[in-house]
Amino acid sequence: MPSKRLLVLKMSISIDGFVAGLNGEMDWMLASRDEEGAAWVTATLSAAGVHIMGHRTYHDMSAYWPTSTLPMAAAMNEIPKVIFSRSGEISAPAADAQLYTDWLHPEYAGSDLVRDIAELKGRSGGYILAHGGASFAQSLVAADLIDEYRLVVHPIALGRGLPLFPELASPLNLELVEVKSFKAGAVAKRYMRVR
């Protein structure tokens, strides 16, 4: 029986476990970004078979990536996407409606997160790459659906904000499989879920 493909979560995180400030601020990541780190992220994006994200993240990304000239834009624009919404529907203001059909004609999912992820894992292709927001990532963590965590840890403590692991039903056992330090101070860490 062929093995199922993995669900990989890639996120930036502060040293005290926050993925954004209390109001979703993410500018704190900029001071520790560099070309070497960007190349690592580009490689992670490019190896995915599908990108999954919540509808708010999709809205933000679809307004940016189609016209971006960054090296990672090709992976963001060319790899298929699946947008998740708890209601199973994506609603957008009329002015933004075209965004939801233009950026690589995404699939829609999410009314049953566990079932939808299992269906994606059963397909062939490269790994499933999950992009945050915090809420979507927290939902994947809470349902214990993530097989691999690729966390870029930035050298900053926020003190408060939106955590990646707000409430775990039980401890989450992980195995550290790779560490990569970047000149600007961020550290990429890959953890596999131990089941």
N, CA, C and O atoms as a DFTB+ gen file, in Angstrom:
780 C
 N C O
     1  1       0.854      -1.186       0.000
     2  2       0.000       0.000       0.000
     3  2       0.894       1.242       0.000
     4  3       1.800       1.343       0.828
     5  1       0.656       2.186      -0.911
     6  2       1.494       3.379      -0.942
     7  2       1.316       4.207       0.330
     8  3       0.230       4.266       0.907
     9  1       2.416       4.849       0.755
    10  2       2.319       5.669       1.956
    11  2       1.583       6.960       1.649
    12  3       1.635       7.481       0.535
    13  1       0.903       7.460       2.658
    14  2       0.183       8.719       2.499
    15  2       1.171       9.870       2.526
    16  3       2.213       9.803       3.178
    17  1       0.826      10.916       1.811
    18  2       1.730      12.063       1.848
    19  2       1.559      12.823       3.155
    20  3       0.519      12.746       3.808
    21  1       2.591      13.547       3.515
    22  2       2.642      14.230       4.799
    23  2       1.980      15.594       4.743
    24  3       1.935      16.241       3.696
    25  1       1.464      16.020       5.895
    26  2       1.013      17.393       6.074
    27  2       2.112      18.123       6.828
    28  3       2.443      17.772       7.961
    29  1       2.674      19.144       6.186
    30  2       3.769      19.933       6.743
    31  2       3.243      21.330       7.059
    32  3       2.624      21.973       6.211
    33  1       3.489      21.791       8.270
    34  2       3.146      23.164       8.642
    35  2       4.419      23.982       8.644
    36  3       5.366      23.654       9.358
    37  1       4.454      25.063       7.840
    38  2       5.581      25.990       7.809
    39  2       5.115      27.306       8.405
    40  3       4.181      27.933       7.904
    41  1       5.777      27.717       9.483
    42  2       5.405      28.988      10.112
    43  2       6.619      29.655      10.722
    44  3       7.581      28.996      11.116
    45  1       6.559      30.967      10.794
    46  2       7.518      31.736      11.580
    47  2       6.956      31.856      12.987
    48  3       5.746      31.960      13.185
    49  1       7.865      31.838      13.965
    50  2       7.431      31.836      15.357
    51  2       8.461      32.581      16.201
    52  3       9.654      32.550      15.901
    53  1       8.003      33.247      17.250
    54  2       8.927      33.914      18.176
    55  2       9.513      32.868      19.122
    56  3       9.006      31.749      19.193
    57  1      10.568      33.219      19.844
    58  2      11.179      32.234      20.746
    59  2      10.238      31.852      21.889
    60  3      10.429      30.817      22.527
    61  1       9.225      32.680      22.151
    62  2       8.267      32.331      23.202
    63  2       6.957      31.762      22.641
    64  3       5.943      31.733      23.340
    65  1       6.979      31.311      21.385
    66  2       5.878      30.511      20.863
    67  2       4.740      31.230      20.180
    68  3       3.682      30.638      19.971
    69  1       4.925      32.499      19.824
    70  2       3.848      33.235      19.165
    71  2       4.091      33.345      17.661
    72  3       5.224      33.535      17.220
    73  1       3.021      33.224      16.880
    74  2       3.128      33.321      15.424
    75  2       2.693      34.692      14.914
    76  3       2.874      35.007      13.738
    77  1       2.125      35.497      15.788
    78  2       1.725      36.868      15.449
    79  2       1.482      37.624      16.748
    80  3       1.312      37.027      17.811
    81  1       1.469      38.956      16.640
    82  2       1.106      39.772      17.784
    83  2      -0.379      39.637      18.078
    84  3      -1.098      38.966      17.337
    85  1      -0.843      40.261      19.142
    86  2      -2.247      40.146      19.545
    87  2      -3.220      40.576      18.453
    88  3      -4.329      40.049      18.363
    89  1      -2.810      41.521      17.630
    90  2      -3.672      42.002      16.546
    91  2      -3.217      41.482      15.184
    92  3      -3.532      42.067      14.148
    93  1      -2.481      40.389      15.198
    94  2      -2.024      39.785      13.952
    95  2      -0.740      40.373      13.395
    96  3      -0.372      40.063      12.262
    97  1      -0.040      41.218      14.163
    98  2       1.187      41.851      13.679
    99  2       2.249      40.810      13.373
   100  3       2.444      39.855      14.126
   101  1       2.935      41.013      12.247
   102  2       3.990      40.090      11.851
   103  2       5.264      40.808      11.450
   104  3       6.206      40.170      10.980
   105  1       5.314      42.118      11.623
   106  2       6.478      42.905      11.220
   107  2       7.729      42.563      12.029
   108  3       8.839      42.863      11.590
   109  1       7.577      41.949      13.191
   110  2       8.703      41.571      14.041
   111  2       9.614      40.541      13.379
   112  3      10.750      40.354      13.815
   113  1       9.139      39.879      12.345
   114  2       9.940      38.870      11.646
   115  2      10.975      39.489      10.710
   116  3      11.973      38.848      10.381
   117  1      10.748      40.712      10.287
   118  2      11.552      41.317       9.226
   119  2      13.023      41.497       9.594
   120  3      13.892      41.351       8.734
   121  1      13.314      41.807      10.845
   122  2      14.701      42.083      11.251
   123  2      15.603      40.861      11.117
   124  3      16.816      41.013      10.973
   125  1      15.046      39.662      11.161
   126  2      15.881      38.460      11.108
   127  2      15.653      37.646       9.833
   128  3      15.850      36.431       9.818
   129  1      15.241      38.322       8.778
   130  2      15.125      37.663       7.478
   131  2      16.355      37.978       6.645
   132  3      16.889      39.085       6.706
   133  1      16.803      36.996       5.862
   134  2      17.940      37.216       4.972
   135  2      17.809      36.307       3.754
   136  3      16.872      35.514       3.662
   137  1      18.751      36.426       2.823
   138  2      18.675      35.662       1.572
   139  2      18.756      34.162       1.807
   140  3      18.068      33.387       1.142
   141  1      19.589      33.754       2.744
   142  2      19.745      32.331       3.039
   143  2      18.434      31.742       3.584
   144  3      18.026      30.646       3.199
   145  1      17.796      32.478       4.469
   146  2      16.500      32.052       5.000
   147  2      15.437      32.027       3.923
   148  3      14.606      31.120       3.888
   149  1      15.456      33.025       3.034
   150  2      14.495      33.065       1.929
   151  2      14.680      31.873       0.996
   152  3      13.703      31.337       0.474
   153  1      15.924      31.456       0.783
   154  2      16.189      30.288      -0.065
   155  2      15.640      29.021       0.580
   156  3      15.111      28.154      -0.116
   157  1      15.759      28.904       1.903
   158  2      15.211      27.752       2.623
   159  2      13.688      27.714       2.484
   160  3      13.108      26.657       2.237
   161  1      13.051      28.866       2.643
   162  2      11.591      28.942       2.498
   163  2      11.186      28.604       1.064
   164  3      10.219      27.873       0.851
   165  1      11.912      29.128       0.085
   166  2      11.605      28.853      -1.323
   167  2      11.688      27.355      -1.612
   168  3      10.832      26.809      -2.308
   169  1      12.712      26.691      -1.083
   170  2      12.846      25.244      -1.279
   171  2      11.678      24.497      -0.643
   172  3      11.165      23.539      -1.222
   173  1      11.259      24.927       0.539
   174  2      10.114      24.301       1.214
   175  2       8.839      24.491       0.400
   176  3       8.068      23.548       0.226
   177  1       8.614      25.692      -0.094
   178  2       7.420      25.978      -0.899
   179  2       7.419      25.176      -2.190
   180  3       6.391      24.631      -2.589
   181  1       8.569      25.107      -2.838
   182  2       8.674      24.501      -4.168
   183  2       8.474      22.993      -4.158
   184  3       8.027      22.430      -5.157
   185  1       8.792      22.327      -3.058
   186  2       8.682      20.864      -2.995
   187  2       7.270      20.388      -2.674
   188  3       6.994      19.190      -2.740
   189  1       6.380      21.300      -2.330
   190  2       5.010      20.919      -1.976
   191  2       4.216      20.500      -3.208
   192  3       4.444      20.988      -4.315
   193  1       3.284      19.590      -2.986
   194  2       2.366      19.191      -4.051
   195  2       1.107      20.042      -4.066
   196  3       0.458      20.195      -5.101
   197  1       0.766      20.599      -2.898
   198  2      -0.409      21.464      -2.763
   199  2      -0.183      22.374      -1.559
   200  3       0.424      21.968      -0.568
   201  1      -0.674      23.595      -1.653
   202  2      -0.626      24.543      -0.545
   203  2      -2.036      24.648       0.022
   204  3      -3.001      24.810      -0.725
   205  1      -2.152      24.555       1.350
   206  2      -3.457      24.735       1.984
   207  2      -3.380      25.909       2.938
   208  3      -2.331      26.194       3.515
   209  1      -4.512      26.586       3.096
   210  2      -4.548      27.774       3.949
   211  2      -5.990      28.124       4.285
   212  3      -6.927      27.695       3.612
   213  1      -6.143      28.903       5.332
   214  2      -7.454      29.440       5.670
   215  2      -7.852      30.516       4.686
   216  3      -7.019      31.050       3.954
   217  1      -9.143      30.830       4.677
   218  2      -9.618      31.782       3.660
   219  2      -9.087      33.195       3.859
   220  3      -8.930      33.928       2.883
   221  1      -8.803      33.601       5.104
   222  2      -8.248      34.946       5.309
   223  2      -6.827      35.047       4.768
   224  3      -6.463      36.043       4.144
   225  1      -6.028      34.013       5.009
   226  2      -4.665      33.984       4.475
   227  2      -4.700      33.951       2.959
   228  3      -3.914      34.631       2.298
   229  1      -5.614      33.157       2.405
   230  2      -5.740      33.093       0.953
   231  2      -6.085      34.470       0.384
   232  3      -5.529      34.883      -0.633
   233  1      -6.981      35.159       1.028
   234  2      -7.362      36.502       0.564
   235  2      -6.136      37.413       0.516
   236  3      -5.919      38.111      -0.474
   237  1      -5.334      37.408       1.583
   238  2      -4.139      38.258       1.636
   239  2      -3.108      37.843       0.585
   240  3      -2.538      38.689      -0.104
   241  1      -2.874      36.535       0.469
   242  2      -1.856      36.055      -0.472
   243  2      -2.274      36.273      -1.926
   244  3      -1.440      36.601      -2.770
   245  1      -3.555      36.091      -2.217
   246  2      -4.009      36.233      -3.603
   247  2      -3.928      37.682      -4.077
   248  3      -3.912      37.949      -5.278
   249  1      -3.876      38.601      -3.139
   250  2      -3.721      40.008      -3.507
   251  2      -2.257      40.375      -3.731
   252  3      -1.962      41.427      -4.297
   253  1      -1.330      39.506      -3.287
   254  2       0.093      39.825      -3.355
   255  2       0.870      39.004      -4.383
   256  3       1.563      39.564      -5.232
   257  1       0.752      37.668      -4.306
   258  2       1.652      36.808      -5.058
   259  2       1.522      36.866      -6.577
   260  3       2.548      36.758      -7.249
   261  1       0.355      37.026      -7.161
   262  2       0.284      37.018      -8.630
   263  2       1.168      38.055      -9.317
   264  3       1.573      37.854     -10.462
   265  1       1.474      39.155      -8.641
   266  2       2.297      40.202      -9.260
   267  2       3.690      40.305      -8.636
   268  3       4.468      41.188      -8.998
   269  1       4.003      39.412      -7.705
   270  2       5.300      39.453      -7.026
   271  2       6.421      38.996      -7.956
   272  3       6.220      38.139      -8.817
   273  1       7.603      39.583      -7.769
   274  2       8.797      39.173      -8.524
   275  2       9.810      38.471      -7.625
   276  3      10.935      38.214      -8.054
   277  1       9.435      38.157      -6.388
   278  2      10.336      37.447      -5.482
   279  2      10.608      36.041      -6.006
   280  3       9.769      35.479      -6.712
   281  1      11.763      35.458      -5.677
   282  2      12.087      34.108      -6.148
   283  2      11.046      33.055      -5.771
   284  3      10.838      32.097      -6.515
   285  1      10.391      33.225      -4.623
   286  2       9.414      32.224      -4.193
   287  2       8.045      32.393      -4.859
   288  3       7.149      31.578      -4.640
   289  1       7.879      33.430      -5.659
   290  2       6.577      33.681      -6.293
   291  2       6.168      32.553      -7.238
   292  3       4.984      32.226      -7.324
   293  1       7.119      31.957      -7.946
   294  2       6.768      30.869      -8.873
   295  2       6.092      29.728      -8.125
   296  3       5.058      29.227      -8.566
   297  1       6.662      29.312      -6.999
   298  2       6.051      28.228      -6.217
   299  2       4.685      28.641      -5.684
   300  3       3.743      27.848      -5.700
   301  1       4.578      29.865      -5.217
   302  2       3.297      30.324      -4.673
   303  2       2.222      30.415      -5.755
   304  3       1.045      30.177      -5.486
   305  1       2.624      30.757      -6.963
   306  2       1.646      30.944      -8.032
   307  2       1.313      29.669      -8.795
   308  3       0.191      29.518      -9.279
   309  1       2.264      28.755      -8.909
   310  2       2.074      27.595      -9.790
   311  2       1.540      26.352      -9.096
   312  3       0.914      25.513      -9.744
   313  1       1.770      26.213      -7.804
   314  2       1.345      25.010      -7.083
   315  2      -0.127      25.156      -6.694
   316  3      -0.537      26.217      -6.222
   317  1      -0.927      24.103      -6.887
   318  2      -2.362      24.174      -6.563
   319  2      -2.617      24.543      -5.101
   320  3      -1.784      24.301      -4.227
   321  1      -3.775      25.128      -4.864
   322  2      -4.155      25.564      -3.524
   323  2      -5.505      24.983      -3.138
   324  3      -6.370      24.750      -3.983
   325  1      -5.661      24.754      -1.834
   326  2      -6.949      24.390      -1.265
   327  2      -7.217      25.379      -0.132
   328  3      -6.398      25.545       0.772
   329  1      -8.364      26.026      -0.196
   330  2      -8.743      27.017       0.811
   331  2      -9.699      26.359       1.792
   332  3     -10.660      25.701       1.394
   333  1      -9.423      26.544       3.094
   334  2     -10.259      25.956       4.132
   335  2     -11.114      27.021       4.809
   336  3     -10.649      28.117       5.121
   337  1     -12.368      26.667       5.022
   338  2     -13.307      27.517       5.733
   339  2     -14.177      26.611       6.595
   340  3     -14.675      25.592       6.116
   341  1     -14.364      26.971       7.860
   342  2     -15.175      26.130       8.754
   343  2     -16.587      25.930       8.237
   344  3     -17.179      24.868       8.426
   345  1     -17.124      26.946       7.586
   346  2     -18.498      26.837       7.062
   347  2     -18.536      26.053       5.759
   348  3     -19.604      25.662       5.289
   349  1     -17.358      25.825       5.177
   350  2     -17.327      25.141       3.880
   351  2     -17.586      26.086       2.728
   352  3     -17.611      25.677       1.567
   353  1     -17.780      27.352       3.055
   354  2     -18.047      28.353       2.023
   355  2     -17.032      29.477       2.149
   356  3     -16.533      29.765       3.236
   357  1     -16.741      30.096       1.035
   358  2     -15.863      31.259       1.015
   359  2     -16.695      32.428       0.528
   360  3     -17.185      32.432      -0.601
   361  1     -16.845      33.404       1.380
   362  2     -17.580      34.582       0.950
   363  2     -16.616      35.763       0.943
   364  3     -15.770      35.900       1.826
   365  1     -16.758      36.591      -0.045
   366  2     -15.873      37.745      -0.165
   367  2     -16.693      38.941      -0.602
   368  3     -17.715      38.785      -1.272
   369  1     -16.257      40.126      -0.231
   370  2     -16.922      41.310      -0.745
   371  2     -16.904      41.290      -2.271
   372  3     -15.962      40.772      -2.872
   373  1     -17.907      41.834      -2.884
   374  2     -18.023      41.799      -4.347
   375  2     -16.762      42.328      -5.023
   376  3     -16.350      41.810      -6.061
   377  1     -16.153      43.345      -4.446
   378  2     -14.951      43.934      -5.047
   379  2     -13.791      42.950      -5.068
   380  3     -12.911      43.045      -5.923
   381  1     -13.785      42.000      -4.128
   382  2     -12.683      41.048      -4.035
   383  2     -13.011      39.687      -4.625
   384  3     -12.147      38.810      -4.649
   385  1     -14.206      39.491      -5.091
   386  2     -14.655      38.168      -5.526
   387  2     -13.741      37.559      -6.583
   388  3     -13.535      36.345      -6.593
   389  1     -13.188      38.382      -7.473
   390  2     -12.344      37.850      -8.541
   391  2     -11.075      37.206      -7.997
   392  3     -10.532      36.293      -8.619
   393  1     -10.591      37.674      -6.830
   394  2      -9.396      37.083      -6.231
   395  2      -9.580      35.593      -5.987
   396  3      -8.633      34.818      -6.119
   397  1     -10.783      35.195      -5.635
   398  2     -11.048      33.819      -5.241
   399  2     -11.150      32.869      -6.425
   400  3     -11.149      31.652      -6.234
   401  1     -11.237      33.383      -7.617
   402  2     -11.284      32.510      -8.791
   403  2     -10.037      32.641      -9.650
   404  3      -9.768      31.760     -10.466
   405  1      -9.280      33.695      -9.497
   406  2      -8.141      33.934     -10.376
   407  2      -6.840      33.260      -9.950
   408  3      -6.055      32.861     -10.809
   409  1      -6.593      33.125      -8.663
   410  2      -5.284      32.636      -8.217
   411  2      -5.266      31.116      -8.281
   412  3      -5.482      30.442      -7.274
   413  1      -5.011      30.588      -9.458
   414  2      -4.871      29.171      -9.755
   415  2      -6.129      28.360      -9.452
   416  3      -6.028      27.183      -9.105
   417  1      -7.278      28.949      -9.572
   418  2      -8.543      28.225      -9.431
   419  2      -8.507      27.247      -8.265
   420  3      -8.460      26.036      -8.482
   421  1      -8.527      27.745      -7.040
   422  2      -8.360      26.892      -5.874
   423  2      -9.539      25.953      -5.645
   424  3     -10.647      26.177      -6.133
   425  1      -9.264      24.904      -4.894
   426  2     -10.328      24.049      -4.371
   427  2     -10.771      24.654      -3.048
   428  3     -10.053      25.450      -2.442
   429  1     -11.963      24.266      -2.608
   430  2     -12.478      24.726      -1.325
   431  2     -12.770      23.524      -0.445
   432  3     -13.274      22.509      -0.926
   433  1     -12.457      23.630       0.847
   434  2     -12.660      22.531       1.786
   435  2     -12.840      23.121       3.176
   436  3     -12.852      24.339       3.351
   437  1     -12.981      22.241       4.160
   438  2     -12.942      22.694       5.539
   439  2     -14.189      22.487       6.358
   440  3     -14.155      22.716       7.567
   441  1     -15.303      22.061       5.760
   442  2     -16.479      21.849       6.586
   443  2     -16.264      20.677       7.537
   444  3     -16.883      20.622       8.600
   445  1     -15.389      19.735       7.164
   446  2     -14.969      18.633       8.032
   447  2     -13.451      18.530       7.895
   448  3     -12.948      17.842       7.007
   449  1     -12.730      19.210       8.773
   450  2     -11.277      19.344       8.658
   451  2     -10.572      17.991       8.606
   452  3      -9.714      17.774       7.751
   453  1     -10.921      17.094       9.499
   454  2     -10.260      15.796       9.566
   455  2     -10.500      14.997       8.292
   456  3      -9.565      14.424       7.733
   457  1     -11.722      14.955       7.838
   458  2     -12.043      14.218       6.612
   459  2     -11.349      14.836       5.402
   460  3     -10.801      14.119       4.564
   461  1     -11.371      16.152       5.313
   462  2     -10.774      16.828       4.158
   463  2      -9.258      16.643       4.106
   464  3      -8.697      16.455       3.027
   465  1      -8.593      16.694       5.258
   466  2      -7.148      16.464       5.291
   467  2      -6.839      15.010       4.938
   468  3      -5.882      14.743       4.211
   469  1      -7.635      14.071       5.441
   470  2      -7.424      12.653       5.105
   471  2      -7.555      12.439       3.599
   472  3      -6.807      11.657       3.012
   473  1      -8.500      13.128       2.981
   474  2      -8.689      12.997       1.532
   475  2      -7.479      13.547       0.785
   476  3      -7.032      12.947      -0.193
   477  1      -6.948      14.673       1.231
   478  2      -5.756      15.245       0.603
   479  2      -4.537      14.344       0.800
   480  3      -3.726      14.186      -0.113
   481  1      -4.408      13.754       1.986
   482  2      -3.278      12.855       2.249
   483  2      -3.343      11.607       1.371
   484  3      -2.311      11.010       1.063
   485  1      -4.536      11.217       0.974
   486  2      -4.699      10.038       0.135
   487  2      -4.375      10.265      -1.331
   488  3      -4.274       9.305      -2.094
   489  1      -4.213      11.495      -1.733
   490  2      -3.870      11.804      -3.124
   491  2      -2.369      11.608      -3.341
   492  3      -1.588      11.582      -2.390
   493  1      -1.988      11.472      -4.587
   494  2      -0.560      11.361      -4.903
   495  2       0.042      12.757      -5.027
   496  3      -0.671      13.750      -5.168
   497  1       1.366      12.809      -4.972
   498  2       2.061      14.077      -5.159
   499  2       2.909      14.442      -3.964
   500  3       2.985      13.705      -2.981
   501  1       3.541      15.589      -4.066
   502  2       4.397      16.093      -2.993
   503  2       3.591      16.400      -1.747
   504  3       2.361      16.364      -1.764
   505  1       4.296      16.702      -0.667
   506  2       3.628      16.925       0.608
   507  2       2.628      18.073       0.552
   508  3       2.677      18.927      -0.333
   509  1       1.727      18.066       1.516
   510  2       0.727      19.113       1.699
   511  2       1.376      20.172       2.581
   512  3       1.800      19.868       3.696
   513  1       1.459      21.394       2.106
   514  2       2.088      22.465       2.873
   515  2       1.024      23.409       3.401
   516  3       0.321      24.064       2.631
   517  1       0.911      23.475       4.723
   518  2      -0.060      24.357       5.367
   519  2       0.588      25.692       5.694
   520  3       1.684      25.749       6.252
   521  1      -0.103      26.757       5.339
   522  2       0.300      28.120       5.673
   523  2      -0.637      28.616       6.773
   524  3      -1.828      28.306       6.765
   525  1      -0.092      29.395       7.729
   526  2      -0.960      30.018       8.724
   527  2      -1.756      31.098       8.062
   528  3      -1.600      31.306       6.859
   529  1      -2.528      31.737       8.716
   530  2      -2.826      32.267       9.993
   531  2      -2.882      31.330      11.182
   532  3      -2.954      30.103      11.111
   533  1      -2.839      32.075      12.303
   534  2      -2.811      31.409      13.592
   535  2      -4.019      30.506      13.782
   536  3      -3.862      29.372      14.234
   537  1      -5.202      30.963      13.457
   538  2      -6.417      30.191      13.689
   539  2      -6.416      28.875      12.913
   540  3      -6.743      27.827      13.469
   541  1      -6.050      28.924      11.635
   542  2      -6.009      27.710      10.820
   543  2      -4.945      26.754      11.353
   544  3      -5.199      25.557      11.484
   545  1      -3.764      27.270      11.660
   546  2      -2.695      26.427      12.192
   547  2      -3.111      25.801      13.519
   548  3      -2.860      24.618      13.750
   549  1      -3.741      26.580      14.390
   550  2      -4.203      26.049      15.673
   551  2      -5.217      24.927      15.482
   552  3      -5.217      23.955      16.238
   553  1      -6.079      25.055      14.479
   554  2      -7.069      24.005      14.192
   555  2      -6.386      22.710      13.769
   556  3      -6.789      21.625      14.188
   557  1      -5.353      22.827      12.939
   558  2      -4.607      21.641      12.504
   559  2      -3.875      20.997      13.676
   560  3      -3.841      19.771      13.789
   561  1      -3.286      21.818      14.552
   562  2      -2.591      21.308      15.731
   563  2      -3.587      20.611      16.657
   564  3      -3.332      19.495      17.110
   565  1      -4.720      21.259      16.941
   566  2      -5.710      20.712      17.868
   567  2      -6.244      19.359      17.400
   568  3      -6.531      18.487      18.221
   569  1      -6.376      19.182      16.085
   570  2      -6.870      17.921      15.538
   571  2      -5.744      16.905      15.332
   572  3      -5.994      15.796      14.860
   573  1      -4.515      17.272      15.680
   574  2      -3.327      16.417      15.552
   575  2      -3.176      15.880      14.131
   576  3      -2.983      14.682      13.924
   577  1      -3.268      16.784      13.159
   578  2      -3.198      16.411      11.749
   579  2      -1.824      16.636      11.139
   580  3      -1.552      16.151      10.040
   581  1      -0.953      17.363      11.830
   582  2       0.342      17.751      11.265
   583  2       1.364      16.640      11.472
   584  3       1.541      16.141      12.584
   585  1       2.034      16.260      10.386
   586  2       3.063      15.227      10.440
   587  2       4.458      15.815      10.631
   588  3       5.333      15.183      11.222
   589  1       4.652      17.027      10.128
   590  2       5.968      17.665      10.228
   591  2       5.774      19.160      10.445
   592  3       4.953      19.801       9.790
   593  1       6.553      19.698      11.384
   594  2       6.566      21.132      11.667
   595  2       7.859      21.703      11.119
   596  3       8.942      21.223      11.451
   597  1       7.753      22.728      10.280
   598  2       8.927      23.467       9.817
   599  2       8.772      24.879      10.365
   600  3       8.070      25.718       9.799
   601  1       9.436      25.110      11.465
   602  2       9.284      26.372      12.184
   603  2      10.532      27.221      12.013
   604  3      11.646      26.760      12.262
   605  1      10.340      28.458      11.588
   606  2      11.437      29.415      11.532
   607  2      11.336      30.245      12.812
   608  3      10.449      31.085      12.962
   609  1      12.267      29.987      13.727
   610  2      12.249      30.643      15.032
   611  2      13.059      31.932      14.933
   612  3      14.249      31.915      14.618
   613  1      12.385      33.053      15.209
   614  2      13.031      34.369      15.126
   615  2      13.529      34.778      16.510
   616  3      12.888      34.465      17.513
   617  1      14.662      35.474      16.576
   618  2      15.275      35.822      17.860
   619  2      14.592      37.021      18.522
   620  3      15.188      38.082      18.706
   621  1      13.331      36.812      18.870
   622  2      12.567      37.852      19.545
   623  2      11.539      37.187      20.451
   624  3      10.937      36.178      20.086
   625  1      11.345      37.758      21.632
   626  2      10.281      37.324      22.539
   627  2       9.202      38.394      22.497
   628  3       9.485      39.568      22.735
   629  1       7.980      38.006      22.198
   630  2       6.881      38.971      22.103
   631  2       6.172      39.183      23.433
   632  3       5.583      40.241      23.655
   633  1       6.219      38.208      24.309
   634  2       5.559      38.349      25.607
   635  2       4.087      38.016      25.569
   636  3       3.543      37.481      26.536
   637  1       3.439      38.325      24.471
   638  2       2.030      37.997      24.280
   639  2       1.725      38.072      22.800
   640  3       2.432      38.736      22.041
   641  1       0.687      37.400      22.400
   642  2       0.333      37.363      20.990
   643  2      -0.526      36.157      20.697
   644  3      -1.209      35.644      21.583
   645  1      -0.497      35.701      19.456
   646  2      -1.275      34.547      19.020
   647  2      -0.359      33.326      19.026
   648  3       0.569      33.249      18.221
   649  1      -0.610      32.370      19.926
   650  2       0.277      31.215      20.046
   651  2      -0.033      30.141      19.007
   652  3      -1.150      30.059      18.496
   653  1       0.962      29.325      18.703
   654  2       0.739      28.179      17.832
   655  2       0.104      27.037      18.609
   656  3      -0.713      26.294      18.064
   657  1       0.473      26.890      19.883
   658  2      -0.011      25.777      20.709
   659  2      -0.788      26.322      21.911
   660  3      -0.293      26.244      23.035
   661  1      -1.990      26.871      21.707
   662  2      -2.690      27.510      22.816
   663  2      -3.209      26.536      23.860
   664  3      -3.103      26.800      25.058
   665  1      -3.763      25.426      23.429
   666  2      -4.302      24.437      24.364
   667  2      -4.170      23.067      23.725
   668  3      -4.823      22.775      22.722
   669  1      -3.336      22.238      24.299
   670  2      -3.180      20.876      23.801
   671  2      -3.925      19.923      24.723
   672  3      -3.834      20.030      25.946
   673  1      -4.661      18.992      24.132
   674  2      -5.381      17.995      24.930
   675  2      -4.408      17.068      25.640
   676  3      -4.698      16.564      26.725
   677  1      -3.250      16.844      25.021
   678  2      -2.197      16.014      25.615
   679  2      -0.870      16.474      25.021
   680  3      -0.860      17.180      24.013
   681  1       0.248      16.086      25.632
   682  2       1.546      16.515      25.106
   683  2       1.733      16.095      23.646
   684  3       1.260      15.041      23.222
   685  1       2.422      16.931      22.902
   686  2       2.695      16.695      21.488
   687  2       4.160      16.279      21.371
   688  3       5.055      17.118      21.484
   689  1       4.405      15.005      21.149
   690  2       5.777      14.505      21.069
   691  2       6.331      14.703      19.666
   692  3       5.726      14.284      18.680
   693  1       7.493      15.350      19.592
   694  2       8.127      15.668      18.322
   695  2       9.580      15.201      18.338
   696  3      10.208      15.115      19.394
   697  1      10.100      14.903      17.152
   698  2      11.511      14.553      17.007
   699  2      12.177      15.607      16.135
   700  3      11.742      15.844      15.008
   701  1      13.219      16.235      16.642
   702  2      13.971      17.225      15.881
   703  2      14.802      16.502      14.828
   704  3      15.629      15.657      15.170
   705  1      14.595      16.823      13.550
   706  2      15.304      16.127      12.480
   707  2      16.255      17.032      11.697
   708  3      17.098      16.538      10.948
   709  1      16.131      18.338      11.858
   710  2      17.032      19.250      11.159
   711  2      17.022      20.613      11.833
   712  3      15.985      21.081      12.303
   713  1      18.187      21.239      11.873
   714  2      18.318      22.608      12.373
   715  2      19.198      23.361      11.391
   716  3      20.258      22.872      11.001
   717  1      18.767      24.540      10.992
   718  2      19.539      25.369      10.051
   719  2      19.525      26.797      10.577
   720  3      18.462      27.407      10.696
   721  1      20.702      27.333      10.892
   722  2      20.813      28.709      11.381
   723  2      21.112      29.649      10.224
   724  3      21.853      29.306       9.302
   725  1      20.532      30.826      10.283
   726  2      20.741      31.829       9.248
   727  2      21.486      33.033       9.831
   728  3      21.390      33.316      11.025
   729  1      22.222      33.731       8.980
   730  2      23.100      34.825       9.423
   731  2      22.359      35.923      10.174
   732  3      22.907      36.507      11.108
   733  1      21.114      36.214       9.779
   734  2      20.376      37.308      10.415
   735  2      19.796      36.916      11.774
   736  3      19.187      37.751      12.443
   737  1      19.974      35.667      12.191
   738  2      19.575      35.271      13.536
   739  2      18.419      34.293      13.631
   740  3      18.213      33.706      14.693
   741  1      17.660      34.095      12.568
   742  2      16.572      33.122      12.605
   743  2      17.143      31.710      12.500
   744  3      18.236      31.505      11.973
   745  1      16.389      30.749      13.006
   746  2      16.796      29.344      12.974
   747  2      15.622      28.517      12.467
   748  3      14.530      28.577      13.031
   749  1      15.842      27.747      11.406
   750  2      14.808      26.846      10.887
   751  2      14.944      25.513      11.597
   752  3      16.030      24.939      11.663
   753  1      13.827      25.026      12.128
   754  2      13.817      23.740      12.826
   755  2      12.732      22.865      12.222
   756  3      11.583      23.280      12.072
   757  1      13.128      21.634      11.878
   758  2      12.168      20.647      11.361
   759  2      11.925      19.591      12.422
   760  3      12.859      18.966      12.924
   761  1      10.667      19.403      12.753
   762  2      10.267      18.403      13.732
   763  2       9.284      17.435      13.074
   764  3       8.369      17.857      12.367
   765  1       9.476      16.148      13.307
   766  2       8.519      15.138      12.882
   767  2       7.637      14.778      14.067
   768  3       8.106      14.683      15.201
   769  1       6.361      14.579      13.792
   770  2       5.415      14.144      14.840
   771  2       5.708      12.683      15.171
   772  3       5.763      11.840      14.275
   773  1       5.896      12.387      16.444
   774  2       6.108      11.020      16.908
   775  2       4.747      10.474      17.326
   776  3       4.115      10.996      18.244
   777  1       4.304       9.423      16.649
   778  2       2.985       8.848      16.933
   779  2       3.117       7.474      17.561
   780  3       2.109       6.837      17.869
